[in-house]
């Protein structure tokens, strides 16, 4: 098996060879642009890693890995349009660099291209990959809709929020790992367990991301802290704080989430203080640990050498 950085290099080589700008240029150039903006490439790496864990050469999984990356970036184009976001990874978003219609159409073409990449697999492998991909894609769309719905709702329950982050983030992590397992033609038990491992770890990851957005070190977190607070996003911390606070503190938190001051420093500190005082910050860390532990329980159900686990 290779190191994570080696899998990333192999994947980027494959991406470079497969993605070319062709006619009409204004359809394909935006696709190439967003795919070359960078990122961790975590999901395609998981496809390759999973195939090798289950005793199949990673090269066989490269097209499935590319399909996952193309789909993920398609969703980013459309997310940026819905959010009216001007920047993605420090560069202009596709709809800003070109225009709105081009962003929609290029995104649509990327989704179709992702499906096309599965045609490079035969028989049952193709069928399983396509079925998993279809199920995952619709879940991601449902998660995005839940996320948008929550913006205009006064009350969001914890179980609703967990369902939203599972659909929007975690299912794609689970699917990435399961695709490698499908290509390796491992047992159904292994396929299901590796999916659960990814899904549960994906939930833990998103909860951790929410927590770090409020309490992380900007240098190691990689972005400004307090972004979710500035945007009045109803994260696990906010929902839990509302539930655990007394009436006065809950009302103060709701009031803070109804304003958008030019200088948000005071608002961020006040909200973070409520997150701490209510116990929401501690409960978030416990929830992260709970889902991480569940993920490792799924890992232990796999028929794998300990070294590969």
KESE-147956 format. One record per residue (C-alpha): residue number from 0; residue in one letter; chain; x, y, z. Coordinates in Angstrom, 2 decimals. Example, Ala and Ser with C-alpha at 12.3 -4.5 7.8 and 13.67 -1.06 7.14 Angstrom:
<rs>
<r seq="0" type="A" mol="A" east="12.30" north="-4.50" up="7.80"/>
<r seq="1" type="S" mol="A" east="13.67" north="-1.06" up="7.14"/>
</rs>
This chain:
<rs>
<r seq="0" type="X" mol="A" east="0.00" north="0.00" up="0.00"/>
<r seq="1" type="X" mol="A" east="1.03" north="3.59" up="-0.64"/>
<r seq="2" type="X" mol="A" east="1.06" north="6.64" up="1.60"/>
<r seq="3" type="X" mol="A" east="-1.81" north="9.16" up="1.48"/>
<r seq="4" type="X" mol="A" east="0.39" north="11.67" up="-0.37"/>
<r seq="5" type="X" mol="A" east="1.32" north="9.00" up="-2.95"/>
<r seq="6" type="X" mol="A" east="-2.34" north="8.15" up="-3.58"/>
<r seq="7" type="X" mol="A" east="-2.99" north="11.88" up="-4.03"/>
<r seq="8" type="X" mol="A" east="-0.16" north="12.15" up="-6.58"/>
<r seq="9" type="X" mol="A" east="-1.41" north="9.12" up="-8.54"/>
<r seq="10" type="X" mol="A" east="-4.92" north="10.52" up="-8.56"/>
<r seq="11" type="X" mol="A" east="-3.78" north="13.98" up="-9.70"/>
<r seq="12" type="X" mol="A" east="-1.82" north="12.38" up="-12.56"/>
<r seq="13" type="X" mol="A" east="-4.98" north="10.55" up="-13.63"/>
<r seq="14" type="X" mol="A" east="-7.03" north="13.75" up="-13.34"/>
<r seq="15" type="X" mol="A" east="-4.50" north="15.64" up="-15.48"/>
<r seq="16" type="X" mol="A" east="-4.65" north="12.97" up="-18.19"/>
<r seq="17" type="X" mol="A" east="-8.43" north="12.71" up="-18.27"/>
<r seq="18" type="X" mol="A" east="-9.60" north="16.32" up="-18.01"/>
<r seq="19" type="X" mol="A" east="-9.06" north="18.25" up="-21.23"/>
<r seq="20" type="X" mol="A" east="-10.74" north="21.38" up="-22.55"/>
<r seq="21" type="X" mol="A" east="-12.62" north="20.72" up="-25.78"/>
<r seq="22" type="X" mol="A" east="-15.39" north="22.34" up="-27.79"/>
<r seq="23" type="X" mol="A" east="-17.50" north="24.17" up="-26.83"/>
<r seq="24" type="X" mol="A" east="-14.82" north="25.81" up="-24.71"/>
<r seq="25" type="X" mol="A" east="-17.28" north="27.75" up="-22.55"/>
<r seq="26" type="X" mol="A" east="-18.81" north="24.46" up="-21.39"/>
<r seq="27" type="X" mol="A" east="-15.60" north="22.56" up="-20.65"/>
<r seq="28" type="X" mol="A" east="-13.23" north="25.32" up="-19.49"/>
<r seq="29" type="X" mol="A" east="-15.21" north="25.95" up="-16.26"/>
<r seq="30" type="X" mol="A" east="-15.14" north="22.20" up="-15.53"/>
<r seq="31" type="X" mol="A" east="-11.37" north="22.09" up="-15.92"/>
<r seq="32" type="X" mol="A" east="-11.04" north="25.29" up="-13.89"/>
<r seq="33" type="X" mol="A" east="-12.83" north="24.04" up="-10.78"/>
<r seq="34" type="X" mol="A" east="-11.17" north="20.63" up="-10.91"/>
<r seq="35" type="X" mol="A" east="-7.78" north="22.31" up="-10.84"/>
<r seq="36" type="X" mol="A" east="-8.55" north="24.68" up="-7.95"/>
<r seq="37" type="X" mol="A" east="-7.02" north="22.23" up="-5.50"/>
<r seq="38" type="X" mol="A" east="-8.44" north="20.84" up="-2.29"/>
<r seq="39" type="X" mol="A" east="-7.48" north="17.86" up="-0.18"/>
<r seq="40" type="X" mol="A" east="-8.84" north="15.29" up="-2.70"/>
<r seq="41" type="X" mol="A" east="-9.93" north="13.27" up="0.34"/>
<r seq="42" type="X" mol="A" east="-12.83" north="11.43" up="-1.31"/>
<r seq="43" type="X" mol="A" east="-10.96" north="10.06" up="-4.35"/>
<r seq="44" type="X" mol="A" east="-8.06" north="9.06" up="-2.10"/>
<r seq="45" type="X" mol="A" east="-10.52" north="7.04" up="0.01"/>
<r seq="46" type="X" mol="A" east="-11.72" north="5.18" up="-3.11"/>
<r seq="47" type="X" mol="A" east="-8.14" north="4.17" up="-3.99"/>
<r seq="48" type="X" mol="A" east="-7.22" north="3.34" up="-0.40"/>
<r seq="49" type="X" mol="A" east="-10.30" north="1.16" up="0.07"/>
<r seq="50" type="X" mol="A" east="-9.62" north="-0.83" up="-3.11"/>
<r seq="51" type="X" mol="A" east="-6.08" north="-1.60" up="-1.94"/>
<r seq="52" type="X" mol="A" east="-7.17" north="-2.42" up="1.62"/>
<r seq="53" type="X" mol="A" east="-9.38" north="-5.12" up="0.07"/>
<r seq="54" type="X" mol="A" east="-6.49" north="-6.49" up="-2.04"/>
<r seq="55" type="X" mol="A" east="-7.05" north="-4.83" up="-5.42"/>
<r seq="56" type="X" mol="A" east="-4.60" north="-2.55" up="-7.23"/>
<r seq="57" type="X" mol="A" east="-5.59" north="1.12" up="-6.84"/>
<r seq="58" type="X" mol="A" east="-5.25" north="1.67" up="-10.61"/>
<r seq="59" type="X" mol="A" east="-8.48" north="-0.26" up="-11.16"/>
<r seq="60" type="X" mol="A" east="-10.28" north="2.29" up="-8.96"/>
<r seq="61" type="X" mol="A" east="-8.95" north="5.47" up="-10.60"/>
<r seq="62" type="X" mol="A" east="-12.01" north="6.14" up="-12.77"/>
<r seq="63" type="X" mol="A" east="-14.40" north="5.65" up="-9.83"/>
<r seq="64" type="X" mol="A" east="-12.21" north="8.00" up="-7.78"/>
<r seq="65" type="X" mol="A" east="-12.40" north="10.58" up="-10.57"/>
<r seq="66" type="X" mol="A" east="-16.20" north="10.18" up="-10.75"/>
<r seq="67" type="X" mol="A" east="-16.45" north="10.99" up="-7.04"/>
<r seq="68" type="X" mol="A" east="-14.22" north="14.07" up="-7.43"/>
<r seq="69" type="X" mol="A" east="-16.12" north="15.30" up="-10.51"/>
<r seq="70" type="X" mol="A" east="-19.43" north="14.86" up="-8.66"/>
<r seq="71" type="X" mol="A" east="-18.12" north="16.65" up="-5.56"/>
<r seq="72" type="X" mol="A" east="-16.96" north="19.61" up="-7.65"/>
<r seq="73" type="X" mol="A" east="-20.25" north="19.69" up="-9.57"/>
<r seq="74" type="X" mol="A" east="-21.99" north="20.11" up="-6.21"/>
<r seq="75" type="X" mol="A" east="-19.57" north="22.92" up="-5.28"/>
<r seq="76" type="X" mol="A" east="-20.40" north="24.87" up="-8.46"/>
<r seq="77" type="X" mol="A" east="-24.11" north="24.68" up="-7.70"/>
<r seq="78" type="X" mol="A" east="-23.61" north="25.35" up="-3.95"/>
<r seq="79" type="X" mol="A" east="-21.65" north="28.50" up="-4.82"/>
<r seq="80" type="X" mol="A" east="-24.48" north="29.66" up="-7.10"/>
<r seq="81" type="X" mol="A" east="-27.08" north="29.07" up="-4.37"/>
<r seq="82" type="X" mol="A" east="-24.91" north="30.86" up="-1.79"/>
<r seq="83" type="X" mol="A" east="-23.98" north="33.68" up="-4.22"/>
<r seq="84" type="X" mol="A" east="-20.39" north="32.97" up="-3.13"/>
<r seq="85" type="X" mol="A" east="-17.72" north="35.11" up="-4.85"/>
<r seq="86" type="X" mol="A" east="-14.73" north="32.91" up="-3.91"/>
<r seq="87" type="X" mol="A" east="-13.87" north="29.21" up="-3.78"/>
<r seq="88" type="X" mol="A" east="-10.47" north="28.23" up="-2.34"/>
<r seq="89" type="X" mol="A" east="-9.34" north="31.84" up="-2.68"/>
<r seq="90" type="X" mol="A" east="-10.23" north="32.09" up="-6.39"/>
<r seq="91" type="X" mol="A" east="-13.26" north="33.35" up="-8.28"/>
<r seq="92" type="X" mol="A" east="-16.18" north="30.94" up="-8.29"/>
<r seq="93" type="X" mol="A" east="-17.26" north="29.56" up="-11.67"/>
<r seq="94" type="X" mol="A" east="-20.42" north="31.69" up="-11.91"/>
<r seq="95" type="X" mol="A" east="-18.38" north="34.82" up="-11.09"/>
<r seq="96" type="X" mol="A" east="-15.59" north="34.06" up="-13.56"/>
<r seq="97" type="X" mol="A" east="-18.04" north="33.18" up="-16.34"/>
<r seq="98" type="X" mol="A" east="-21.74" north="33.74" up="-15.60"/>
<r seq="99" type="X" mol="A" east="-24.69" north="32.11" up="-13.87"/>
<r seq="100" type="X" mol="A" east="-25.99" north="30.16" up="-16.87"/>
<r seq="101" type="X" mol="A" east="-22.54" north="28.80" up="-17.66"/>
<r seq="102" type="X" mol="A" east="-22.14" north="27.67" up="-14.05"/>
<r seq="103" type="X" mol="A" east="-25.45" north="25.79" up="-14.14"/>
<r seq="104" type="X" mol="A" east="-24.75" north="24.13" up="-17.50"/>
<r seq="105" type="X" mol="A" east="-21.13" north="23.18" up="-16.75"/>
<r seq="106" type="X" mol="A" east="-22.26" north="21.75" up="-13.41"/>
<r seq="107" type="X" mol="A" east="-24.91" north="19.67" up="-15.17"/>
<r seq="108" type="X" mol="A" east="-22.31" north="18.37" up="-17.64"/>
<r seq="109" type="X" mol="A" east="-20.02" north="17.38" up="-14.74"/>
<r seq="110" type="X" mol="A" east="-22.77" north="15.28" up="-13.19"/>
<r seq="111" type="X" mol="A" east="-23.27" north="13.48" up="-16.51"/>
<r seq="112" type="X" mol="A" east="-19.50" north="13.00" up="-16.89"/>
<r seq="113" type="X" mol="A" east="-19.35" north="11.41" up="-13.44"/>
<r seq="114" type="X" mol="A" east="-21.88" north="8.79" up="-14.57"/>
<r seq="115" type="X" mol="A" east="-19.95" north="8.23" up="-17.81"/>
<r seq="116" type="X" mol="A" east="-16.83" north="7.24" up="-15.87"/>
<r seq="117" type="X" mol="A" east="-18.63" north="4.21" up="-14.41"/>
<r seq="118" type="X" mol="A" east="-19.08" north="2.87" up="-17.93"/>
<r seq="119" type="X" mol="A" east="-15.42" north="1.80" up="-17.74"/>
<r seq="120" type="X" mol="A" east="-16.44" north="-1.01" up="-15.36"/>
<r seq="121" type="X" mol="A" east="-18.12" north="-4.22" up="-16.44"/>
<r seq="122" type="X" mol="A" east="-21.12" north="-6.24" up="-15.31"/>
<r seq="123" type="X" mol="A" east="-22.00" north="-6.36" up="-11.64"/>
<r seq="124" type="X" mol="A" east="-19.30" north="-3.86" up="-10.66"/>
<r seq="125" type="X" mol="A" east="-20.82" north="-1.23" up="-12.99"/>
<r seq="126" type="X" mol="A" east="-24.32" north="-1.99" up="-11.70"/>
<r seq="127" type="X" mol="A" east="-23.30" north="-1.73" up="-8.04"/>
<r seq="128" type="X" mol="A" east="-21.30" north="1.47" up="-8.58"/>
<r seq="129" type="X" mol="A" east="-24.11" north="3.14" up="-10.53"/>
<r seq="130" type="X" mol="A" east="-26.73" north="2.12" up="-7.93"/>
<r seq="131" type="X" mol="A" east="-24.60" north="3.41" up="-5.04"/>
<r seq="132" type="X" mol="A" east="-23.80" north="6.63" up="-6.88"/>
<r seq="133" type="X" mol="A" east="-27.45" north="7.34" up="-7.71"/>
<r seq="134" type="X" mol="A" east="-28.52" north="6.76" up="-4.11"/>
<r seq="135" type="X" mol="A" east="-25.70" north="8.97" up="-2.82"/>
<r seq="136" type="X" mol="A" east="-26.31" north="11.79" up="-5.30"/>
<r seq="137" type="X" mol="A" east="-29.98" north="12.13" up="-4.35"/>
<r seq="138" type="X" mol="A" east="-29.06" north="12.09" up="-0.64"/>
<r seq="139" type="X" mol="A" east="-26.58" north="14.95" up="-1.19"/>
<r seq="140" type="X" mol="A" east="-29.31" north="16.97" up="-2.93"/>
<r seq="141" type="X" mol="A" east="-31.73" north="16.24" up="-0.07"/>
<r seq="142" type="X" mol="A" east="-29.09" north="17.34" up="2.45"/>
<r seq="143" type="X" mol="A" east="-28.55" north="20.60" up="0.59"/>
<r seq="144" type="X" mol="A" east="-32.30" north="21.26" up="0.59"/>
<r seq="145" type="X" mol="A" east="-32.54" north="20.58" up="4.34"/>
<r seq="146" type="X" mol="A" east="-29.65" north="23.01" up="4.87"/>
<r seq="147" type="X" mol="A" east="-31.45" north="25.72" up="2.89"/>
<r seq="148" type="X" mol="A" east="-34.74" north="25.02" up="4.67"/>
<r seq="149" type="X" mol="A" east="-33.09" north="25.44" up="8.07"/>
<r seq="150" type="X" mol="A" east="-32.01" north="29.00" up="7.21"/>
<r seq="151" type="X" mol="A" east="-35.62" north="30.22" up="7.31"/>
<r seq="152" type="X" mol="A" east="-36.86" north="28.01" up="10.17"/>
<r seq="153" type="X" mol="A" east="-36.87" north="29.28" up="13.74"/>
<r seq="154" type="X" mol="A" east="-36.61" north="25.82" up="15.32"/>
<r seq="155" type="X" mol="A" east="-34.37" north="22.99" up="14.11"/>
<r seq="156" type="X" mol="A" east="-34.09" north="19.79" up="16.17"/>
<r seq="157" type="X" mol="A" east="-30.80" north="17.98" up="16.78"/>
<r seq="158" type="X" mol="A" east="-31.92" north="14.83" up="14.95"/>
<r seq="159" type="X" mol="A" east="-32.88" north="16.96" up="11.94"/>
<r seq="160" type="X" mol="A" east="-29.49" north="18.64" up="11.95"/>
<r seq="161" type="X" mol="A" east="-27.67" north="15.30" up="12.21"/>
<r seq="162" type="X" mol="A" east="-29.71" north="13.96" up="9.28"/>
<r seq="163" type="X" mol="A" east="-28.80" north="17.05" up="7.24"/>
<r seq="164" type="X" mol="A" east="-25.03" north="16.69" up="7.79"/>
<r seq="165" type="X" mol="A" east="-25.24" north="12.94" up="7.17"/>
<r seq="166" type="X" mol="A" east="-26.87" north="13.51" up="3.78"/>
<r seq="167" type="X" mol="A" east="-24.88" north="16.59" up="2.76"/>
<r seq="168" type="X" mol="A" east="-21.42" north="15.40" up="3.85"/>
<r seq="169" type="X" mol="A" east="-21.18" north="11.94" up="5.38"/>
<r seq="170" type="X" mol="A" east="-22.87" north="9.76" up="2.74"/>
<r seq="171" type="X" mol="A" east="-20.29" north="10.80" up="0.12"/>
<r seq="172" type="X" mol="A" east="-17.46" north="9.74" up="2.44"/>
<r seq="173" type="X" mol="A" east="-19.17" north="6.39" up="3.00"/>
<r seq="174" type="X" mol="A" east="-19.81" north="5.96" up="-0.72"/>
<r seq="175" type="X" mol="A" east="-16.17" north="6.73" up="-1.56"/>
<r seq="176" type="X" mol="A" east="-14.98" north="3.91" up="0.69"/>
<r seq="177" type="X" mol="A" east="-17.69" north="1.51" up="-0.49"/>
<r seq="178" type="X" mol="A" east="-16.80" north="2.12" up="-4.16"/>
<r seq="179" type="X" mol="A" east="-13.27" north="0.86" up="-3.53"/>
<r seq="180" type="X" mol="A" east="-14.73" north="-2.18" up="-1.80"/>
<r seq="181" type="X" mol="A" east="-17.12" north="-2.83" up="-4.72"/>
<r seq="182" type="X" mol="A" east="-14.27" north="-2.65" up="-7.25"/>
<r seq="183" type="X" mol="A" east="-12.26" north="-5.05" up="-5.07"/>
<r seq="184" type="X" mol="A" east="-15.26" north="-7.43" up="-5.06"/>
<r seq="185" type="X" mol="A" east="-14.97" north="-8.04" up="-1.34"/>
<r seq="186" type="X" mol="A" east="-17.75" north="-9.55" up="0.80"/>
<r seq="187" type="X" mol="A" east="-21.11" north="-7.84" up="1.35"/>
<r seq="188" type="X" mol="A" east="-20.25" north="-7.62" up="5.06"/>
<r seq="189" type="X" mol="A" east="-17.06" north="-5.70" up="4.27"/>
<r seq="190" type="X" mol="A" east="-18.85" north="-3.42" up="1.77"/>
<r seq="191" type="X" mol="A" east="-21.51" north="-2.53" up="4.32"/>
<r seq="192" type="X" mol="A" east="-19.06" north="-2.11" up="7.21"/>
<r seq="193" type="X" mol="A" east="-16.69" north="0.16" up="5.26"/>
<r seq="194" type="X" mol="A" east="-19.66" north="2.32" up="4.20"/>
<r seq="195" type="X" mol="A" east="-20.76" north="2.65" up="7.84"/>
<r seq="196" type="X" mol="A" east="-17.19" north="3.49" up="8.86"/>
<r seq="197" type="X" mol="A" east="-17.11" north="6.35" up="6.35"/>
<r seq="198" type="X" mol="A" east="-20.64" north="7.57" up="7.09"/>
<r seq="199" type="X" mol="A" east="-20.07" north="7.72" up="10.85"/>
<r seq="200" type="X" mol="A" east="-16.64" north="9.29" up="10.51"/>
<r seq="201" type="X" mol="A" east="-18.14" north="11.81" up="8.08"/>
<r seq="202" type="X" mol="A" east="-20.68" north="12.88" up="10.70"/>
<r seq="203" type="X" mol="A" east="-17.90" north="13.18" up="13.30"/>
<r seq="204" type="X" mol="A" east="-15.87" north="15.22" up="10.80"/>
<r seq="205" type="X" mol="A" east="-18.71" north="17.69" up="10.16"/>
<r seq="206" type="X" mol="A" east="-19.42" north="18.08" up="13.88"/>
<r seq="207" type="X" mol="A" east="-15.71" north="18.70" up="14.43"/>
<r seq="208" type="X" mol="A" east="-15.72" north="21.25" up="11.61"/>
<r seq="209" type="X" mol="A" east="-18.66" north="23.04" up="13.25"/>
<r seq="210" type="X" mol="A" east="-16.87" north="23.02" up="16.61"/>
<r seq="211" type="X" mol="A" east="-13.59" north="24.29" up="15.16"/>
<r seq="212" type="X" mol="A" east="-15.43" north="27.06" up="13.32"/>
<r seq="213" type="X" mol="A" east="-16.18" north="28.52" up="16.74"/>
<r seq="214" type="X" mol="A" east="-13.28" north="27.34" up="18.88"/>
<r seq="215" type="X" mol="A" east="-10.47" north="26.38" up="16.49"/>
<r seq="216" type="X" mol="A" east="-7.09" north="28.04" up="16.06"/>
<r seq="217" type="X" mol="A" east="-7.29" north="30.02" up="12.76"/>
<r seq="218" type="X" mol="A" east="-3.72" north="29.02" up="11.84"/>
<r seq="219" type="X" mol="A" east="-4.38" north="25.27" up="12.05"/>
<r seq="220" type="X" mol="A" east="-8.10" north="25.42" up="11.10"/>
<r seq="221" type="X" mol="A" east="-7.20" north="27.11" up="7.83"/>
<r seq="222" type="X" mol="A" east="-9.94" north="29.74" up="7.86"/>
<r seq="223" type="X" mol="A" east="-11.38" north="32.51" up="10.00"/>
<r seq="224" type="X" mol="A" east="-13.14" north="31.28" up="13.11"/>
<r seq="225" type="X" mol="A" east="-16.68" north="32.44" up="13.81"/>
<r seq="226" type="X" mol="A" east="-17.83" north="32.18" up="10.19"/>
<r seq="227" type="X" mol="A" east="-20.93" north="30.13" up="11.08"/>
<r seq="228" type="X" mol="A" east="-21.81" north="32.63" up="13.82"/>
<r seq="229" type="X" mol="A" east="-21.49" north="35.57" up="11.41"/>
<r seq="230" type="X" mol="A" east="-23.80" north="33.75" up="8.97"/>
<r seq="231" type="X" mol="A" east="-26.26" north="32.83" up="11.78"/>
<r seq="232" type="X" mol="A" east="-25.99" north="29.14" up="10.87"/>
<r seq="233" type="X" mol="A" east="-27.96" north="26.74" up="13.05"/>
<r seq="234" type="X" mol="A" east="-25.19" north="24.27" up="13.87"/>
<r seq="235" type="X" mol="A" east="-25.09" north="21.58" up="16.56"/>
<r seq="236" type="X" mol="A" east="-23.60" north="24.14" up="18.94"/>
<r seq="237" type="X" mol="A" east="-26.41" north="26.66" up="18.38"/>
<r seq="238" type="X" mol="A" east="-29.26" north="24.13" up="18.58"/>
<r seq="239" type="X" mol="A" east="-27.83" north="22.50" up="21.71"/>
<r seq="240" type="X" mol="A" east="-27.16" north="25.86" up="23.38"/>
<r seq="241" type="X" mol="A" east="-30.78" north="26.91" up="22.79"/>
<r seq="242" type="X" mol="A" east="-32.02" north="23.69" up="24.39"/>
<r seq="243" type="X" mol="A" east="-29.66" north="23.80" up="27.38"/>
<r seq="244" type="X" mol="A" east="-29.76" north="27.53" up="28.20"/>
<r seq="245" type="X" mol="A" east="-32.15" north="29.19" up="30.61"/>
<r seq="246" type="X" mol="A" east="-34.87" north="31.41" up="29.12"/>
<r seq="247" type="X" mol="A" east="-32.88" north="34.65" up="29.35"/>
<r seq="248" type="X" mol="A" east="-29.73" north="33.17" up="27.83"/>
<r seq="249" type="X" mol="A" east="-31.69" north="31.45" up="25.05"/>
<r seq="250" type="X" mol="A" east="-33.40" north="34.73" up="24.20"/>
<r seq="251" type="X" mol="A" east="-30.04" north="36.50" up="24.13"/>
<r seq="252" type="X" mol="A" east="-28.68" north="33.86" up="21.74"/>
<r seq="253" type="X" mol="A" east="-31.69" north="34.23" up="19.45"/>
<r seq="254" type="X" mol="A" east="-31.27" north="38.01" up="19.50"/>
<r seq="255" type="X" mol="A" east="-27.57" north="37.67" up="18.60"/>
<r seq="256" type="X" mol="A" east="-28.54" north="35.45" up="15.66"/>
<r seq="257" type="X" mol="A" east="-30.96" north="38.10" up="14.39"/>
<r seq="258" type="X" mol="A" east="-28.31" north="40.79" up="13.86"/>
<r seq="259" type="X" mol="A" east="-25.50" north="41.30" up="11.35"/>
<r seq="260" type="X" mol="A" east="-23.18" north="43.99" up="12.76"/>
<r seq="261" type="X" mol="A" east="-20.43" north="45.48" up="10.59"/>
<r seq="262" type="X" mol="A" east="-17.87" north="44.43" up="13.21"/>
<r seq="263" type="X" mol="A" east="-18.81" north="40.90" up="14.33"/>
<r seq="264" type="X" mol="A" east="-16.07" north="40.52" up="16.98"/>
<r seq="265" type="X" mol="A" east="-18.39" north="41.25" up="19.92"/>
<r seq="266" type="X" mol="A" east="-21.16" north="39.05" up="18.56"/>
<r seq="267" type="X" mol="A" east="-18.78" north="36.10" up="18.05"/>
<r seq="268" type="X" mol="A" east="-17.39" north="36.33" up="21.59"/>
<r seq="269" type="X" mol="A" east="-20.86" north="36.64" up="23.14"/>
<r seq="270" type="X" mol="A" east="-22.17" north="33.62" up="21.23"/>
<r seq="271" type="X" mol="A" east="-19.10" north="31.53" up="22.06"/>
<r seq="272" type="X" mol="A" east="-19.56" north="32.39" up="25.72"/>
<r seq="273" type="X" mol="A" east="-23.15" north="31.10" up="25.60"/>
<r seq="274" type="X" mol="A" east="-21.94" north="27.93" up="23.84"/>
<r seq="275" type="X" mol="A" east="-19.55" north="27.35" up="26.75"/>
<r seq="276" type="X" mol="A" east="-21.86" north="28.38" up="29.61"/>
<r seq="277" type="X" mol="A" east="-24.77" north="26.28" up="28.34"/>
<r seq="278" type="X" mol="A" east="-22.59" north="23.17" up="28.06"/>
<r seq="279" type="X" mol="A" east="-23.10" north="22.98" up="24.28"/>
<r seq="280" type="X" mol="A" east="-19.34" north="23.12" up="23.59"/>
<r seq="281" type="X" mol="A" east="-18.70" north="20.14" up="25.88"/>
<r seq="282" type="X" mol="A" east="-21.66" north="18.20" up="24.45"/>
<r seq="283" type="X" mol="A" east="-20.37" north="18.81" up="20.91"/>
<r seq="284" type="X" mol="A" east="-16.99" north="17.30" up="21.82"/>
<r seq="285" type="X" mol="A" east="-18.76" north="14.30" up="23.37"/>
<r seq="286" type="X" mol="A" east="-20.88" north="13.85" up="20.24"/>
<r seq="287" type="X" mol="A" east="-17.76" north="13.95" up="18.05"/>
<r seq="288" type="X" mol="A" east="-16.19" north="11.23" up="20.20"/>
<r seq="289" type="X" mol="A" east="-19.39" north="9.16" up="20.13"/>
<r seq="290" type="X" mol="A" east="-19.53" north="9.05" up="16.32"/>
<r seq="291" type="X" mol="A" east="-15.77" north="8.42" up="16.10"/>
<r seq="292" type="X" mol="A" east="-16.11" north="5.45" up="18.45"/>
<r seq="293" type="X" mol="A" east="-19.03" north="4.09" up="16.42"/>
<r seq="294" type="X" mol="A" east="-16.94" north="4.42" up="13.26"/>
<r seq="295" type="X" mol="A" east="-14.15" north="2.35" up="14.79"/>
<r seq="296" type="X" mol="A" east="-16.69" north="-0.28" up="15.85"/>
<r seq="297" type="X" mol="A" east="-17.65" north="-0.59" up="12.18"/>
<r seq="298" type="X" mol="A" east="-13.97" north="-0.81" up="11.27"/>
<r seq="299" type="X" mol="A" east="-13.53" north="-3.69" up="13.70"/>
<r seq="300" type="X" mol="A" east="-16.35" north="-5.62" up="11.98"/>
<r seq="301" type="X" mol="A" east="-14.36" north="-5.79" up="8.74"/>
<r seq="302" type="X" mol="A" east="-12.54" north="-8.96" up="7.81"/>
<r seq="303" type="X" mol="A" east="-9.13" north="-7.28" up="7.52"/>
<r seq="304" type="X" mol="A" east="-5.61" north="-7.68" up="8.83"/>
<r seq="305" type="X" mol="A" east="-5.02" north="-5.41" up="11.82"/>
<r seq="306" type="X" mol="A" east="-2.24" north="-3.64" up="9.91"/>
<r seq="307" type="X" mol="A" east="-4.71" north="-2.61" up="7.20"/>
<r seq="308" type="X" mol="A" east="-7.25" north="-1.43" up="9.75"/>
</rs>
